[in-house]
Amino acid sequence: MIIETIDYNKGMVVIIDQTLLPNNEKFLNLRTLNEVAEAIRSLRVRGAPAIGIAASYGMLLHLDTMLRTESVDNPEYIFDREVGIKPFSFPDISIDEIRNCLWEAKKRLEVTRPTAINLFYALERMLSVFDTEEEDPRRLCELVAREAFSIHAEELETEIKIGENGARYIKDGMNILTHCNAGGLATAGYGTALAVLYTAKKEGKEFLVYADETRPLFQGARLTAWELEKNGIDVSVLCDNAAASLFAAGKVDLVIVGADRIASNGDVANKIGTLGLAILCKAYSKPLYVAAPLSTFDINIADGNDIPIEQRSGGEISYFGKRRIVPENVNIYNPGFDVTPAEYISSIITEKGVIENPGRGKIASFIRD
């Protein structure tokens, strides 16, 4: 089942508000760049691939707003993912004004979530339209829209291929542990780590999934369990600090997770708590698989030490709902991600294929070929 995580519909960015799941399946119509930026920052839309799509749509929305404001027709909207571009009277604007509009959007969006590389990948792709020799402003705007819609469509195709490439690791009767949410909600609708499970399910394999609750925002309990249940996959939720006892009881055959950024040597940044599972896999001789698109690789970063780690608000830990559970004057340590060294990772599953025992040389050759 493809989850309608995000869309661009009649001049609006439409998202499912992930902060309200699983109890309330509410879709939000984002009408301004600031609303898109806030949705990314507040995790209403989250997951590295989904953040990238949202960022590209945020840039398109900002252009849509400028064109509607300047057009004498005053159209309700200009861009739509299903129909493309609505006919309208193109305003008297220059390519420089279009560039400035998109650059303003980029600067606003790039500060929302510093760890997920897909955000920056999408922003740069949107600006790449200016690398063409197009001199007609209307045509250039069409290229901007096409680029945003292509990012979305390509991401979904990528996820399907990741699922196909990784499903071979899933066997009948396995117990599989996952952390955070790397499913349709975090992507274009199918997932990365969960795409592997969805494809294995389609192939007729039966298995049990354990989902870490993933504190402090419970993405595993709220989102992964919600997705897996909807797709008919047997899932059990456990506290993060129960994972070691699950390994000790012999109830983990493999761990599979997504990624927010992968350094050129194969070090992986993912949701805080992933490193702990990697250490457990090492201790209990179980494989750890990372499923991620090639866009998650940052070949400009030597290793995990150079990956910026987002520090989240202390309120995510000091409060449980509206109730304060940490004394007022106590400091909070709340990194959003940790880094798992490449030597702890059995394979990285991508849309192009699988990198087994990833390292700098293998990754460079894999991406180059």
N, C-alpha and C positions, 0 to 999 in steps of 0.2 A: 504494500500500500504506500503510495506516494503521499506524504504529508504536505499540505499547502502551507509551508512555513512563511513564505514571502512572495509578493507579486507586485507588479506595477500596473495599476488599473486606473485608467481615465484620469491621469494627472495626480495620482496618489500612490504612495508606497503602503501596501497592505501587509500587515504582519499579524501572526497569532501572538498574543501577549503571553510570553512564557513565564512571567512572574505569577500569573494567575492559575497556571496548571498545577494539578490535574482537575481541580474542582470546577474551574470556570474556563470554558473554551471560547475566549473572546478575541475577535479580530479588531485591530486598530487601523484607522485610516490616517496615515501621516501626511500632512499637507504642506509642511515646510521643512527646510533643511535642518533647522534647530530641533524639530520634533524627531527627525531621523537620528540626529546625533545623540539626543537624550535617550532614545530607545536603545541605541547601541551601548551607551555608557551605563544605563540602568539594567541591562541584561533582559530587556523586553524581547530583544532579538539577540541571540548569542550563538557561539560556536564559530570557529574560524571561517569556514566556507560561507556560512550564512551572513557573517559580518561583512565579508567581501562583497557579497551580492547587495546587501543593504547599503554599503558605501557607494557602490556604483549607481544604485538607484537614488541615493541622496544627491549625488552630483547631477543626475538627470533631472531630478525634481527641481533643483535650484535653477537649472536652465529653463525648464518648463515654466516656472514662475516668472522668470525675467521675460520670456517671449510673450506670455499672456499679458503681462503688465504693459509691455510696449506695443502690442498689436492693437490696431484700431478696431478689430472685430471683438476684442475682449472675450475670447473663447473660454469655455468652462475648463477645458484641458486641451493639451496638444499631443502628448505621447501616451500610448497604451500598448502593453505587451502583445495583446491579441491582434489588434488591427494596425499597429505601427504608429503612423503619424496622421492626425486628423487634419484635413484641409483648413488652412487659415491664411489670413493676410499677413505675410511675413513683414515684420517691422524693419525700419531702417537702422540696422545695427551692424557693426563691423566684426571682423574675426577677432580683433583685439578685445572687444567687449565680451565676446563669447569666451575667449581664453581667460579673461579676468574673472568672469562669473564662475567658471569651473575651478579656477585656482583658489578663489575664495572658499568654495565648497570643500576643496581638498584640505585646506588649512584648518577648517572647522572640524572635519571628520578624523583627521589623522591623530588627533590628541585624545580620542575617546577610549581606545583600548590599545596600549603600546605593545603587547606581546604577540598577538595574532598577526602573522606576516601576510595572511590573505587580504587583510584590510589595505595594506600598502601596495600589494600586488594589483588589486582592483583599481585603486586610485591612479596608479601609474598607467594602467591600461587605458583608463578613460582619457587621460591626457595624451596618450599616444596618437590620437586622431590628428593632433597638430603636426605630427611628423610627416603627414601626407602633403601633397602639393595642392590640395583643394583650396581654391580661392573664393568659392561661392559660399557665403555665410549660411544660406538655407541648406545647401548640401552638406556643409560641415555639421550642422545641427542634426541632420539625419544620420550622419556617421556616429555621432555621440550616442544617439538613441540605439542604433544598431549594436554598438559596442557593449552597452549596458545589457541589452537583451541577450547578446551572445555569451557574456560572462555567466548569466543565469543558466542558459541552455547547455553550455559546455560543462558546467559544474554538475548538472544532473547526469549527463552522459558519463562523466568521470566517475561518479559514485557507483553507477551500475557496473562499470568495468572493475572498480575496486572490489565490489562484491563478488564478481565472477573470479577474479584472481585470487581472492582469499578463501573462498568457500572450501577449497581442498583441505584446509587445515581442520575443518570441523568434521568430526566423526559421530556416528550414532552413539548415543549413550553418554556423551561427554558432559562434564560439568565445567562451565565457562564463567569466568569472573570478568566483569567490566567495571569501569570507573567513570564517573561523570556522565555526560550524554554526548555520544558521537553518532546520533541517528539523524532521522529526517529533520528534526527540529533544529539541529545544529548546522544544517547544510541546505541544499536546494530541494530536499524533500525525501531522499532515500538514505543518506548517511555515509559514513566511512566505516568505522568499526562495526556498527550495527548493520550496514549493508552486507557485510560478510555473513552475518547471521541470517539476514532475510533471504539471501541467495541460497544458503545451505538449507533453510526451511523449504524453499521452493523445490529444491532437489530431493525433498522427501526425508531429510535427516531429522531425527528427533534428539533433542538435547535440553539440558537445563541451564538457565542463565542465572547467575547471582549478580545483582547490581548493588555496588556500594552506594549508600545513601548520598555520599559526597557532600560533606559539610564544608562551609557553613550554610550554603544556599540550597542543598538537597537536590541537585540536578539529577542524581541517579534515582532517588526515591520519587521525585515529582515527575520527571520527564522520561527517563529511560524506562522505568517500569510502566508508565502510561503508554509509551510507544510499543513496547514488546507485547503488552497485554492486548492492544488493539490488533497486533499482527499475529495473534494466536501462538505466541512463544511462551513457554513455561518460564516464569521469572520469580525469583525470591529476592527480597531486599534485606540487606544487613547493614548494621552500623559499620562505619569505616574501621573502627578499632576492633571489629570482630574478624577481620580478614585473616589475621595470623592463625586464629583458631580454626578457620575454615581450611587453610592449608594443612595445619597439623592433623586435622581429621581426615585428610586424604580426599577432600571434596573439590579440589581444583585441578583440572587437567591442563588448562591454559588460561592466560589472561590476554585480552585484546582491548586496546584503547585507541583513541584518536590522537591528534597532535595539533598544537597551535603554531609551533615553529620548529623546524629541524635544521640544525647547524650543518655546515659542510662536512663535518666529521661523523655525523649521525647522532649526535646528542639531541634529545627530544624534549622540548618544553610542552608540558600538558598540565591539566588541572592539578592543583595541589593535592598530594596524596598518591600520585602515580609513582613517584620514586619509591615510596614505601612498598608498593606492590612489586616493583622491579626487584627490590632487595629480597622480598619473600620468594619470588620466582627463582632467584639465584640460590637461595638457601635450600629450597625444596626441589631444585632441578626441574622446574616447569618452564615452558616457553612463554615469552612475552612478545606479542605481536602488536605492531603499531600500524594502523591503517590511515593513510593520508594521501591527498593529491600531490602532484609534483609542485603545485603552487605553494605548498607549505614549506618547501625547502628554501633556505636562505643561504645561497652559496657564498655570500659576502661575509658571513660570520664563521670564524674559524672553529669555535666550539661553544658549548653551552654557557661558558662564563661570559660570553658577549651578548647573550640573549637578555633583553630588558624584561624584568619581572614586574608585573603590575602589582602594586600594593593597594589592596581594597580598603574600604572604609571600616574602621573599628566597630562601627555600629552593627555590622553583619554578625559579629561574635558577641558583643556585649548585650545584645537584645535577642530575645526569643519571641518573635511576634512583637507585641508592644510592651512586653515585660522585660525589664532590665535584669540580667542574670550575672553580670560581672560588677564588682564594686566600682563606684564612681571614679576613683582616682587611680585605678589600675590600668597600666598600658596594655595595648593590644598589638599582637603580631599577626597580620592577616595577608600574606602573599597569595595572589590568585593562582599561581602556577609554581611548579618546581621542574627541575631538569633531570632527566634520566640519562646517564652516560650510555654511549653507543654499545659498550661491551655487555650491557645488561639486556640488550634487545636481540631477540632471535631473528626477526625479519621485519622489514618495512614493506607493507603492501601498498602499491600505487596503481594507478590506472594503466601504467605502461607495463607493469609486471612486479615481481617481488625481488627485493634486495635482501639476500640472506646474510647474516652476520655483518651488518652494515659498518662501513668504515670510510675514511676520506677517499681512498683510491677507488673503491667500488662505487661510491655515490657519484664521483666525478665522471667515471666511465659510463655509468648508467644514464646520467642526465645527458652527457655528450652524445651517446649513441641513440 
